[in-house]
Amino acid sequence: MSFRWGLIGYGDLAEKRVAAALQHSGELRAVWGRNPDRTADFANRHGIELACKTLDELLGEELDAIYVCTPPGSHADYAVAAAEHGRHVLVEKPMASTEEDCERMIRAAEHASVRLGVAHYPRALPKMIHIRELIRERVLGTPVWVNIASHSWFSPAEDDPKHWRVEKTASGGAGALADIGVHRLDLLEYWLPGSTLVSALFSNLVHNFEVEDGSALLLQLPNGAPVQAYFSWNSKTWIDRLEIAGSEGKIIAEPLDGPNLTVIRGRDREELSLPPPENAHLPLIEEFVSACRENRNSLCDGASGLRATALLRQAILAAER
């Protein structure tokens, strides 16, 4: 039997990736958003049978799961409502704006005996899985240093549908850190769990956003190794680099979301190509469907989403001091 999806939200990400991935992993039967005209237009263009006029209408349909694809400030309310209607829930990142909301979502899913997942899609990509295997096989030896850097240009006009990403309440309390940084914090937890935040510095060097246009973080792995991370939207140059150095070897992924992976063992250097699929969201969504059918935790469950949100919130609070 086909896995039946309902979608909340019709924004940029739903348009570009999510709707197609849901259709590929099962049947996208229904969509709801706050604007009925936009909901109907989205449904028509994506071949979705039901353009619901209310959230209750969506949740009243015969669906297996709901994908919440809205700004993070609304995730908790929608996820809890879906769980209370007996639907599995997959939410966009960050999981929510606060740890308390994450915990509320987890409790609702546990009470309803449904699965809760967070769409930190990089976890399911071939390159990220291979990096985890290299670390587990101790190809790097003891981790001694991690460097993460991602900067680009983002300056949305006030009428841009993506403007919510620079609005503090809607975005999850941060700018580039909440949008692109939180994926990398989640990957750090996936590969080398248990990091703690040492310090955070937020700046607005170019843009006058409500949120930062640049964030620098210093974290520490459980063994004491430093993690340096920088995320920004204030440079028209571009970088997306990850380095993990260990006592025996090193990994370089640049760009992180591209195919290239360099593995260095002593003086030996190996160049690998592990390309992502055309739709980067699809592997994680397919894995979530399998988790629901097998009644097990998904690759990125509520507890994982909570840990990434906790690091995000700690960085925001530290930068405000």
CORDA-V157133 format. One record per backbone hydrogen bond with DSSP energy under -0.5 kcal/mol. CO is the residue of the C=O (numbers start at 1). NH is the residue of the N-H. E is the energy in kcal/mol with one decimal. If there is no record, write none. Layout:
co:CO nh:NH e:E
co:CO nh:NH e:E
//
This chain:
co:2 nh:4 e:-0.5
co:3 nh:5 e:-0.6
co:3 nh:27 e:-3.3
co:4 nh:64 e:-2.5
co:4 nh:65 e:-1.9
co:5 nh:29 e:-1.9
co:5 nh:30 e:-1.2
co:6 nh:67 e:-2.7
co:7 nh:9 e:-0.6
co:7 nh:32 e:-2.3
co:8 nh:69 e:-2.9
co:11 nh:15 e:-2.4
co:12 nh:16 e:-2.4
co:13 nh:17 e:-2.7
co:13 nh:18 e:-2.0
co:14 nh:19 e:-2.0
co:17 nh:21 e:-2.2
co:18 nh:22 e:-2.7
co:19 nh:23 e:-2.2
co:20 nh:24 e:-1.9
co:21 nh:25 e:-1.8
co:22 nh:26 e:-0.8
co:27 nh:5 e:-3.5
co:27 nh:29 e:-1.1
co:28 nh:49 e:-0.5
co:29 nh:50 e:-2.2
co:30 nh:7 e:-2.4
co:31 nh:52 e:-2.4
co:32 nh:9 e:-2.4
co:34 nh:36 e:-0.7
co:35 nh:39 e:-2.4
co:36 nh:40 e:-2.6
co:37 nh:41 e:-2.3
co:38 nh:42 e:-2.5
co:39 nh:43 e:-2.6
co:40 nh:44 e:-2.3
co:41 nh:45 e:-2.3
co:42 nh:46 e:-1.8
co:43 nh:47 e:-0.6
co:43 nh:48 e:-2.6
co:44 nh:47 e:-0.7
co:49 nh:51 e:-0.5
co:50 nh:31 e:-2.0
co:50 nh:52 e:-0.8
co:52 nh:33 e:-0.5
co:54 nh:58 e:-1.7
co:55 nh:59 e:-2.7
co:56 nh:60 e:-1.3
co:58 nh:61 e:-1.5
co:61 nh:63 e:-1.4
co:64 nh:88 e:-2.2
co:65 nh:6 e:-1.8
co:66 nh:68 e:-0.6
co:66 nh:90 e:-2.5
co:67 nh:8 e:-2.8
co:67 nh:69 e:-0.8
co:68 nh:92 e:-2.1
co:69 nh:11 e:-0.6
co:71 nh:74 e:-1.9
co:72 nh:75 e:-1.1
co:72 nh:76 e:-0.5
co:72 nh:97 e:-0.5
co:74 nh:78 e:-1.8
co:75 nh:79 e:-2.9
co:76 nh:80 e:-2.8
co:77 nh:81 e:-2.1
co:78 nh:82 e:-2.4
co:79 nh:83 e:-2.5
co:80 nh:84 e:-2.6
co:81 nh:85 e:-0.9
co:82 nh:85 e:-0.6
co:82 nh:87 e:-2.3
co:83 nh:86 e:-2.3
co:88 nh:66 e:-2.6
co:89 nh:117 e:-2.8
co:90 nh:68 e:-2.6
co:91 nh:119 e:-3.2
co:98 nh:102 e:-1.8
co:99 nh:103 e:-2.6
co:100 nh:104 e:-2.0
co:101 nh:105 e:-2.1
co:102 nh:106 e:-2.3
co:103 nh:107 e:-2.5
co:104 nh:108 e:-2.1
co:105 nh:109 e:-2.2
co:106 nh:110 e:-2.5
co:107 nh:111 e:-2.7
co:108 nh:112 e:-1.8
co:109 nh:113 e:-0.7
co:109 nh:114 e:-2.3
co:110 nh:113 e:-0.7
co:115 nh:89 e:-2.9
co:116 nh:302 e:-0.9
co:117 nh:91 e:-2.5
co:118 nh:120 e:-2.3
co:119 nh:121 e:-1.9
co:120 nh:123 e:-1.6
co:121 nh:124 e:-1.6
co:122 nh:125 e:-1.7
co:125 nh:129 e:-2.2
co:126 nh:130 e:-2.1
co:127 nh:131 e:-2.2
co:128 nh:132 e:-1.8
co:129 nh:133 e:-2.0
co:130 nh:134 e:-2.5
co:131 nh:135 e:-2.2
co:132 nh:136 e:-2.5
co:133 nh:137 e:-2.3
co:134 nh:139 e:-2.4
co:135 nh:138 e:-1.3
co:140 nh:248 e:-2.9
co:140 nh:249 e:-1.3
co:141 nh:143 e:-0.5
co:142 nh:247 e:-1.6
co:144 nh:226 e:-0.7
co:145 nh:245 e:-3.0
co:146 nh:228 e:-2.8
co:147 nh:243 e:-2.5
co:148 nh:230 e:-1.9
co:149 nh:241 e:-3.0
co:150 nh:232 e:-2.1
co:151 nh:239 e:-2.1
co:152 nh:235 e:-1.9
co:157 nh:160 e:-1.9
co:160 nh:163 e:-2.4
co:162 nh:165 e:-1.8
co:163 nh:166 e:-2.3
co:164 nh:167 e:-1.5
co:166 nh:168 e:-0.6
co:166 nh:210 e:-1.2
co:166 nh:211 e:-0.7
co:167 nh:171 e:-2.6
co:168 nh:172 e:-0.8
co:168 nh:173 e:-1.5
co:170 nh:73 e:-1.1
co:175 nh:179 e:-2.0
co:176 nh:180 e:-2.5
co:176 nh:181 e:-2.4
co:177 nh:182 e:-1.6
co:180 nh:184 e:-1.0
co:181 nh:185 e:-2.3
co:182 nh:186 e:-2.1
co:183 nh:187 e:-2.1
co:184 nh:188 e:-2.2
co:185 nh:189 e:-1.8
co:186 nh:190 e:-2.2
co:187 nh:191 e:-2.7
co:188 nh:192 e:-3.2
co:196 nh:220 e:-2.4
co:199 nh:218 e:-2.4
co:201 nh:216 e:-2.8
co:203 nh:213 e:-2.3
co:203 nh:214 e:-1.5
co:212 nh:176 e:-0.7
co:213 nh:233 e:-2.7
co:214 nh:203 e:-2.4
co:215 nh:231 e:-2.4
co:216 nh:201 e:-2.7
co:217 nh:229 e:-2.4
co:218 nh:198 e:-3.0
co:218 nh:199 e:-1.7
co:219 nh:227 e:-2.6
co:220 nh:196 e:-2.2
co:221 nh:224 e:-2.6
co:225 nh:221 e:-3.1
co:226 nh:146 e:-1.9
co:227 nh:219 e:-2.8
co:228 nh:148 e:-2.9
co:229 nh:217 e:-3.0
co:230 nh:150 e:-2.6
co:231 nh:215 e:-2.7
co:232 nh:152 e:-1.5
co:233 nh:154 e:-1.6
co:239 nh:151 e:-1.8
co:240 nh:255 e:-0.7
co:240 nh:256 e:-1.2
co:241 nh:149 e:-2.5
co:242 nh:253 e:-2.7
co:243 nh:147 e:-2.6
co:244 nh:251 e:-2.3
co:245 nh:144 e:-3.0
co:245 nh:145 e:-1.6
co:248 nh:266 e:-1.3
co:249 nh:246 e:-3.2
co:250 nh:264 e:-3.2
co:251 nh:244 e:-2.0
co:252 nh:254 e:-0.5
co:252 nh:262 e:-3.0
co:253 nh:242 e:-1.8
co:255 nh:258 e:-1.3
co:259 nh:274 e:-2.8
co:261 nh:272 e:-3.1
co:262 nh:252 e:-2.4
co:262 nh:264 e:-0.5
co:263 nh:265 e:-0.5
co:263 nh:270 e:-2.6
co:264 nh:250 e:-2.4
co:264 nh:266 e:-0.5
co:265 nh:268 e:-2.6
co:268 nh:265 e:-2.6
co:270 nh:263 e:-2.7
co:270 nh:272 e:-0.6
co:272 nh:261 e:-1.9
co:278 nh:280 e:-0.7
co:279 nh:282 e:-1.4
co:281 nh:285 e:-1.9
co:282 nh:286 e:-2.9
co:283 nh:287 e:-2.2
co:284 nh:288 e:-2.2
co:285 nh:289 e:-2.2
co:286 nh:290 e:-2.0
co:287 nh:291 e:-2.2
co:288 nh:292 e:-2.3
co:289 nh:293 e:-2.3
co:290 nh:294 e:-2.2
co:291 nh:295 e:-0.6
co:291 nh:296 e:-2.2
co:292 nh:295 e:-0.6
co:298 nh:301 e:-0.5
co:300 nh:118 e:-2.5
co:301 nh:305 e:-2.4
co:302 nh:306 e:-2.4
co:303 nh:307 e:-1.7
co:304 nh:308 e:-1.9
co:305 nh:309 e:-2.2
co:306 nh:310 e:-2.6
co:307 nh:311 e:-2.0
co:308 nh:312 e:-2.1
co:309 nh:313 e:-2.9
co:310 nh:314 e:-2.5
co:311 nh:315 e:-2.1
co:312 nh:316 e:-2.1
co:313 nh:317 e:-2.6
co:314 nh:318 e:-2.5
co:315 nh:319 e:-2.3
co:316 nh:320 e:-1.2
co:317 nh:321 e:-0.7
co:318 nh:321 e:-0.7
//
